[in-house]
């Protein structure tokens, strides 16, 4: 039984993020088009999932005259991160334009080339915190007013005992209010859902701390209260003491997100990630305390990094495999595609789903429709089809996908991949063509050999028959033909598997030309004429070069039968030696020249009537390539052809 754990796919990861209590959204382009928003973010906006795919200003028109749209453009165009704390934003919630306060971050997410491809939008509703802070400021103002009233009451004390009594009563009531306010504040600190710690500014003594903060730093209450903060948490002093001192001196709050630090919990150092704020509490413009708000986000950071790592591995795998991806919305008939997907279809930009459908070859429309209909039932999409590029060229594609359904099993979307299999189809066609050619070419000499052997079987008793030498000669020719075809197959196999070995030596080029092609000279029908420097020598595989020359001469005999003279030419051109075979035959059509050295190609339109597998020139090209040389042909219709190659001189 396999214990392999299947990794979550992108959709499953997004589904997980949708349950996060941290409001998160992903935007693309400078118009801040909403690519993704989890439930928390949608709740902030008081919107449903229908805003996905819209720009931020279209989804939330009330933001049009607020600064956030401009911030998104700045983040997208400059690749920066913009953060804000206690920032007011007016949103339409329950049909009413209301003011809320947020801590937020707009972060540009970049690819390996440093280009921004999306904006990570995170927000936290701190309205209650801001209102509480405002209430605290109001309470401070009330206290100041009370002091002023107390001073006035003292000045009027001698005027009236009754007024003094009333002033005392007012002071008592005010004291009770202050006491009640202090109790409420302490209760707020204790019950806050995040870690909170109140630190006296002048001596850094901890005045109050809640359980969440104690859990964060891994301490008991007795270890923090009535002690200085850095005596209680010494491991953080080197990094954070200068920051806190700066807040006390400047009166400016300091905030950090996903800050990495080491805390000693239960005697064990642990690396954690924390979002925190050092908020100065002021009285008459003087910082009297620091309110520390902190929340551990280690799980979130680790999860996000894991997701990013998985996404990066998936992206690299898809790019390496040159696979296109798509996301088809079956309800809206809208398809999102990757850049590679568009390239495979021959488009230089994203197109509509209708355009992609119309690109399918008409002969394959039914196959495609059948595959899609079956996919809606069994959940799996698979088919191969031809597509027509805008330049009218034909290409083959393989489509695979998975259908996703709602609770009622209604198909909602198809996620899938696209692969260009044009080269695979061409190789399959070459294989089929090769099998057809090889079977036909081998059948002819085998049939001739069989017929000769059958006749020999019939006349084997008559050893004086004049047919015997002729039949034996015919049999030998058939065997030689079969041997030649098999050698061609072996040679092309070696070239394909890079097993063609070269045994280089120094030899005289003119001697090789004079000694080769004796079978043509013996026949007496053609004259081989040598032209060139008879002193030239070459460092190469003599047998392989002889094979190339013989193939050139055989082609001259085969395709230029009315050219009685065939010229074998050698010359030195710069630091190269050029060898050529020239005939005065009909020449070769220009449209065939680009394919002459391709595997299985036969220049004449006669098909199987021409002997051979179409491998000779391909093998010659591979031999010359192995030597580091060049090969080609110069030809003109009605004036003959010159097949040539060049090799480096010693």
N, C-alpha and C positions, 0 to 999 in steps of 0.2 A: 504493500500500500504506500503510495507516494505521500510524503510530508511536505511537498513543495507548496509554499504559500504564494498564491497569485497576487501580484501587485495591483493596487487600485488603479483603475483607469482614470482619465482626466475628468469624466463626468461624475464618477463616484467621489473623486477628491473634491469637486465643486459642491456636490451634495453634502459632504461632511462639513465644508466651510459654511454652508448655509445655516447650520445649527449653531455657529459660533455666536456668543453674546457680544463680541466685538464687531461693531459695524464696519463692514468691508465692502469695497466696490472696486472694479477694474474698468478703466476708461481707455479708449484709443482715439487717436487723432487730436489735433488742437481744439476741435469742437467738443471734446470730452464725451464722445459717444459711449454710452453705458454698455460695456461688454458683459459685465457680471455684477450683481449686487446680492449680498446675502440677506436673510430675513431681517436682521437687526437694522441694516441700512434702509431697506424698504420701509420698515416701521418708522424710522426717523422721518423719511420723506412722506409718510402716509400714502404710499403708492403700492400698486401690485406689480407683478412681474412684467406687465405690459410695457413698462418703461425700458426694458432691455432692448438695446438696438437704437434707442433715441439719444440725441445729444442732451446734455445736462440742461440747457436752456429750454429745449422743447419739453423735457420731462417735468422741469420745475420752473415755469415762466417767472415766478416771483423772484428768481435769482438774477434776472436780466440786468437790473440796475444796482446789483450788489457786487462786491469785488471778486467773488470766487471764480466767475467765468474767466476773467483776465488772468487769475492765478493759474488756472489749468493751462491756458495758452502758454504762459511763461514756462511752466514745468515741462510741457511737451517740446517747445522750441529750444529751450536752453538746457534741458536735461538736469534740472536742479530739483531740490526737495524744498517744499514750503511747509512750515509747521505753524500752528497757532494754538493758543491756550486761552480759554475763557472768551472765545470769539463769538460775538452775537451774530445770529443769522435769522432772517425772517422767513418762515415757512408757512405754507397753507396747510393746516392740520384740522380735520373735522370741518372743513369749509371756511375756516377763519384764519386770517393772516396773524401769526403769533411770533413772538421773539423767543428764541431758544439760544443757549450758550453751548459751545462745543470746544473740546480739544481735538484738533485735527492734524492730519499730515497728508500732503500730496507728494508722492515720491515717484520720480521718473525711473522706470525699469528699462535697463539697456541691454542690448545684445553684445556679443563679443566684439563688434566693431564700434561700440560706444554709441550706437544709435538708439534713441528711445522708441520702444515698440508698444509700451502701454504705461499707464499711470495707476499706481496703487493708491487708493483713496481709503483712509481709515479715519474714523471719527468716534468720539465718545461724548455722550450727552452729559454736560456738567452744569446744567441749568440749576439744579438744586444746590450744587456746591457754590455757584456764583451768588445765588439768592441768599444762601446762608452767610456768605462772606459780606454781602450787602447788609444783611440784617445785623451782623456783628458791627459793621461800621456805624449803622444807625444807632445801635446800643451805645457805642462809644460817644456819639454825638449827644445822645440823651444824658449820658453821665456828665459830659461837659456842661450841658445846660443845667443839670441838677446842681453842679458845683457853683455855677453862676447864681442860681436861685438861692443856694445856701449862703453865698456871700451877701446877696441882697437881704436875705432874712436876718443875718447877723447885724447888718447895718441898721435895720429897722427894729431890732430887738428892744431897744430902749423906748421906742415909740409906743409899743403896745404889747402887753403880755398875751393878749388874745391872738395878735398876729404871730407872736413867738410860738404859741401853742400850735397854731395852724401850720407854721413852718416846720416845727418838729414833726408834726403828723405827716406832712408831705415828705419830709426827709425819711421818715420811717417807711412810708409806702415805697419811696424810690429805692431804699435799701433792699426791701423785700423783692422788688422787681429785679434789681441787680443780682441778688442772690439766686432768684429763680432763673434768671438768664444765664448765670454762670453754671447752674446745675444742668440747664438744657444744653449748654455748649459742651459740658463734659460728657453728658449722655450721648450727644451727637458724635463726639470723638469715639466713645466706646463702641457705639453701634454702627459706625461707618463701615460700608462693605469693602473698603480698602484699608491698607495699613496707614494709621495716623499716629504722629508723635509730636507733642508740643514741647519745644526746647526754649528755655529762657535765653535771651540774647546775650546778656552781659557776662554770664558765667557758664553757659551751655549746659545747665542742669535740665534734666528731663522732668517736665511738670506733669505731663499726662501722656499716656500711651494706651492704645487699644490692643485687643487680643490678636487682631490680624497682623499688626506690626511685630508683636512678639513672636508670632509663628514665622513671619518672614525672616527675622534675624536669628531665630532659633534660641531665644532667651526666655528666662522666667521673669515675671514682673518685678520680683525683688532685685533682679540683676540690672534693671534699668532705672526704676524710680529712685529719685533722690541721689542720682549719680550723674556725672557728666556723660554726655553721649559717647565721647571717645574713650572714656574709661570702660563703658559698657560694651562698645563694639570697636575694639582697638584695631581689628584687621581692616577696617574701612577708613581709618583716620588719614593715612597717607594720601589717599585719592580724594576724599570728600571733605576733609577739614578745610582746605583752601577754598573750596567752592562755597561752603557754608559761610566762612568768614567774608567772602566777597559779597554774598547776599546781604549779610548784616551791615556791611560798610556801605554798599551802594543802594540798598533798599529795592533792588530789582530781583524779581523771582528768577529761579533757574529750574529748567525742566529737562528731562532726558528720557528717551524712549529706547527700550530694549538694551539698556546699559548692562554690560557684562561685568560681574564682580565676583569675588570669592568671599563667602560667609562661612564662619565656623558654627555649624549646627550640631549640637550634642557632641562637641569635641571633634567633629569631622569637618575638614574644609570641603566646601561644595561650590562649584561654579554655577551661578544662577544669572538670569536675565530679568531686569527690573525696569518698569516705567516709574519715574518718581518726579516729584516737584518739591523744591524748597521755596515756600511762600512766606515772605516777610509779613509779620503782623506789626502794624505801626500805631503809635500813639503820638499825636502832635508832630507827625512827620519823623519820629524817631522809631527805629526798629526795636521793639521790646521782646519779640519772640519769633521763632521760626516754626512754622507749621509744615511738617514733613508728611507728604502723601505718597505712598508707594504701593505698588502691586506687582507681584511676581508674574512674569509672562514667559517663563522658561518653556512650558509645554507648548505654548503658541509658537515661539521662535523655533524650537526643535521641529515641530510639525511642519511649519512653513518651509524650513530649510530642507526637510525630507521631501516635501512636495516639489520644491524647486529642483532638487537633485534628480528626482524621478522624471520630472518634466524635461530636464536637460538631457538625461540619458535617452528618453523617448525621442526627443527632437533630433539628437545626434544620430540615433539609429535610423530614423525616418529619412534624414538627409543623406546618410551614407547609402541607404538602399534606393535612393532617388524615387521615393514613394510619395505620391500626392495624397492629401487627405481632404475629406469633405464632411459637412454636417448639413443634412437636408431636413428642413422643417416641412413635414408632410401636411400640416394645416395651412401654412401660409405659402407653400411652394417657393420658399426662399432657401438658397443653398450657400453656405459659407465654404470657401475653398482655400487651400494653401497655395502659395506661389508656384510650387512644383506642379500642382494640379493644373493650374492655368497654362503653364509651360507645355505640359503634355498635350493639352488640347490646342496648342499653337496660338494661345492668346497672350498678349503682353500685359493684360490687366484683368481684373475680375469681371465676369460677365453674368448675365441673368441665367437662371436655371433653364429657361426656354432656349437660350443660345447653346448651352451645353447639349441639350436634347437634340437640337437641330443639327449639331455637328456629327451625330452618329450616322454612319453610312445607311442609306435607305434600305439596302438588302439586310441590314441587321436590326432594323427597328422592331420587328416582331420578336426576335430573340431577346432584345432588351426588355420589351414590355412583358413578355412571359416571365423573365427572371424577376422583375419587380413585383408582378402579381403573386408569384410563389413566395417571395420574401415577406410580403405582408401576412402570409399565412404561417410560414415556418420560422420566420424571424431571421433568416440568413439570406443575404444577397450575394450572388456570384454569377458572373457571365463574362464572356470575351466577345469583343466586337471591334469593328473597324470604325475609325473616325476620319473625317475629312477636314484637314487644316484649312485656314483661310487661303493658303497658296494652292489649294486643291490637291495637295499630296495626301496619300492614304497611309494611315498608321493603325496599329493594333493596340488595344488596351485590355487590361484585365481588371474588373471591378469586384471588390469584396466589401461586404458591409454587414452591420447588425442592426436590426430594427428594435426600437424601444417603444414600449406601450404604456398607457395609463392604467389605472386600476380596473377599468372596464375592458381592457385588452384592445383598446383602440390605438392603432399605430400613430405615434407622435412624430418620430424622427428616425433618420437612418444615419449612423456614423460609419464611415468606411474609408477605404484606401483605393488608390488608383495606381496602376503600374503600366508603364510603356513596355509592351512585349513585342514590338515590331521586329527587333533583331532576332528574338526567339522564333518568331514565325518565319522569318527569312531563312534561318538556319534549318528549320524543319522542311521548308520548301527545297533548300539545297540538298538536304539529305534524301528527300523523295526523288529529286531530279537525279542525284548521283546513283541511287539504287536502280532507277529506270535505265539510265545510260549504261551503268556497269553490267546490269543483267543482259541488256541487248548486245553490248560489245562482246561480252564473254560467250553469249549464246552462238554467235556466228562462227568463231573458230572451233568451238566445241562440237557444233553440228557438223562442220566440215570434217573434223577429226573422227567423229562417230561414223560418218558415211564412209570414209576411207577405210577404217577398221572393219566395217561390215563387209565391204567389197573384198578386203584382204582375207577375211574369214571364208568367204565363198570360194576364192581361187587359191587358197593356201595349198591345195593338192597339186596345182599346176605351177611348179616353180619356174617353168620356162615362159610364163605369161609376161608379156611386155608391159602389162598394167602395174605389175608389182613395184618396179622402181618409181613409177609415176605416183602411185598411191603412197609409197613411203615418203617421197619428197613432199607430197601434199600434207601428210601427217606431220612431218617435221616443221613445215611452215605454220601449221595450225598451232603446234605446241609452242613455237617461238612467239606467235602472236599472243597466246595466253600468257606466256612468261613475261612478255613486254607489258601487258596490261597489269599483271600482278606486281611487276616492279614499279610501275607508276603508282599503284595504290600504296605500296610500301614506302616509296619516296615521299608521297604527300603526307603519309602518317608520320614519318620521321620529321618532316618540316613542321608539322602542326605541333608535335611534342618536343620541339627543339632538340631532337636527337640526331640531327644531321651533323656528323663529325667531319671536320676538315683535316686532311693530311697534307700539309703544305710542304712544297719543295721548290727548288729553283729549276726551271726548264726553259727551253728555247721555244718561243711562240710560233715561229714559222715551221719548226719541225712538228709541233702538235697539229698545225693546220694541214701540213702535207700528209701526216699519217692518219688523220681522222677520216671518217666517211668512206672507207674502202668499199663498202657495199654499194655506194653510188657510183664509184669509179669503175668497179667490176661490171656493173650493169651496162656501162658504155653509152647510156642515153644522154647523160649530162656531163659537161666539162667543168671541173672545179678549178677556178683560176685564182692563184694567190697573188695579192698585191700588198706591198709594204716592206718594211725594214726586216730583213732576215736575221739581224743580229739582236733583236729585242729579246730580253729574258724577263721572266715573271716569277714572283714568289707567291705561289697559290697551290690549291689542290688540283693537280694536273688532270686527274680522272674526272673531277666535277666540271672543270672548264671544258674538257673534251665532250662531256655530256651536253653542255649548253650549246656548243658549236654543232654537234650532231643534230640536236633538236631544231636549231635554226635551219640547217641544210635540209632535214626531212620536211620541214614546213614549206621550204622553197619548192621542193619536188612535189609536194602534195597540193599546194595552192597555186603554184605557177608552173604547171606541167609543160607549157609551151615556151619556157625560157631555157634554151639549151645551155646557156652559160650561167654558172653561179659563182659569184666572186667572194673570196675569203680575204678580208682586208684587215691589216693591223697598222697602227701608227701610234706614236707617242704624242700626247697632247698635254703640255705643261708637265705636271708631276703625276700624270695618269697615263695608262696604256689603254687604247681604244681598240676593240676587236669587233668586227661586223661581218654579216653575211648579206649579200645584196643579190636580188634577182630582178629580172625585167618583165615580171608578170603583170597581172591586171591591177595590182595595188589593193589597198584595203579601204573600205568606206570610213569616212571620218567618225561616224556615229559608233563604230565598233572599237575604235582605238582605245577608249578609256577602260574597256573591259578585257583586253587581250590577255592580260597577265592575272586575271581572276581565276579562281579555282572552278573547274568544270565548264569553262566557257569555250565554245567552238565558234570560230570566226565565220564559217560558211553557214548560210541559212538552210542547208540541206538536212540538218538534224542528224539522225542516226546513220545517214548514208555516208557520213564522213567517219572514217575509222578513228578510234581513240576516245579517251575519257575527258578531254579538255583539261588535262593536268600538266601537259608538257611545259608550256610557257610559265605556268604558275610555279613549277618546280625550278625552272631556270631562274625566275625572279628571286626565289628563296635562296638559291645557291649564291647568286651575286650579292644579295643582301648580307649573307653570312660573311662574305669577303669584304664587306664595307664598301661595295661599289654601287653603280647605278646601271639601270637597264631601260631600254626604250626602243622605239621604232620610228623611222622616218618613211613616209609613204605618200604616194600621189596616185590617184586613180588613172590607170592606163599607162603608168610609167614605172611600176614596180615598187618594191619595198626593200628597206634596209633595216634589219634587226641588229642592234648594237648593244654593247655593254662596256663600261669602263671600270678599271681596277687600279688601285694605288700602285705606282711604280715603286721598286725597291728603294 
